[in-house]
Amino acid sequence: MRHYNIPIFIPELACPHRCVFCNQSYITGQSIIPKCVDIQNIITQYLSTIPSVDSVVQVAFFGGSFTGLPLDVQRNYLQAALQTAQDRIDGIRISTRPDYITPEIVKMLVENGVTHVELGAQSMDAEVLKLANRGHEPYHVIVASQIILDAGLVLGLQMMIGLPEDTRDKALNTAEQIVKLGAKETRIYPTLVIRDTALANWWKQGRYKPLSLDEAVDLSATLCNYFNQNQVTVLRTGLYPSEDLNNGSGFLAGPFHPNFNELVMSLIWRLRFEKIVKPSPIVNEVFLAANKLNHAIGFKKSNKQYFNQKNIIVNFSMDNQLKGDDFYVDYR
């Protein structure tokens, strides 16, 4: 089964605070608030390209704080999705703020087809949240998470790395809290300096230094390994490469790469192999599942080149009997 998301962006809609890092129109490449007819058109267009069999399809409302909208607007959006998709979707996913969750709101979400709720936790460190002008505290994340779980919904907790006064230890603690709170999903976003934000001014003044690309990739790989060990699915690492980020019109500084996730996965596999591969003249024949082959070889064959420079011969082959991250090495 292949998973498909039909994304509906609601940029900054209902957000009560302007976080220091946030300019949604640059991040998502979209500033237009959709109407119900727009939602219906988007869903219809996506469904025309998605196979009707062997597919898991969700409508996903991203961007602003969905549950901060008036209840009737929330219902209208959700009903527009349900009526358009009918029996073609397996649920609706929304993202929102932890301080915009109540039992009454969650009850309405359940009644209107929502199955997954992602909260922008960003950090579980009070100082980091305050400096980021998030407008909520770790306590709100804890309370909202329990309300969502009590309603039988799938909980996702998003986190950011490299925020002002954030550290590696604080990021690892946030990951630990995400696991303890019962999240089944997460997203890891490195902090970028985006034009027309408070963070952009701090960066220009020398008050803020973003993570380097190598630092962000290394920390993200560590976090991914931790989440995988604790059965939390990492839905994404890195921001979606919108046109404004790719062409540099909105992006000023920080660890942006259009293939950030591939860099993270390449490092994860390289670290796995480093523990067991042997130097020349031994040939290390690595066997793994077909869908993991590109990550194992590395982005632009980076892992193969890395081992070649260390005089370690590694060949990669598929084994259709293997699943997930399982692999083995045949030494020749």
MOJOQUI-V91590 format. One record per run of one state. SS is the DSSP state (a for helix, b for strand, c for the rest). FROM is the first residue (numbers start at 0). TO is the last residue. If there is no record, write none. Layout:
BEGIN
{{SS/FROM/TO} {SS/FROM/TO}}
END
This chain:
BEGIN
{{c/0/0} {b/1/9} {c/10/22} {a/23/27} {c/28/34} {a/35/46} {c/47/53} {b/54/62} {c/63/64} {a/65/67} {c/68/69} {a/70/87} {c/88/90} {b/91/95} {c/96/96} {a/97/99} {c/100/101} {a/102/110} {c/111/112} {b/113/121} {c/122/124} {a/125/130} {c/131/136} {a/137/149} {c/150/152} {b/153/160} {c/161/166} {a/167/179} {c/180/183} {b/184/189} {c/190/190} {b/191/193} {c/194/196} {a/197/203} {c/204/211} {a/212/228} {c/229/231} {b/232/236} {c/237/241} {a/242/245} {c/246/249} {b/250/253} {c/254/258} {a/259/273} {c/274/281} {b/282/287} {c/288/288} {a/289/296} {c/297/297} {a/298/308} {c/309/311} {b/312/317} {c/318/325} {b/326/330} {c/331/331}}
END
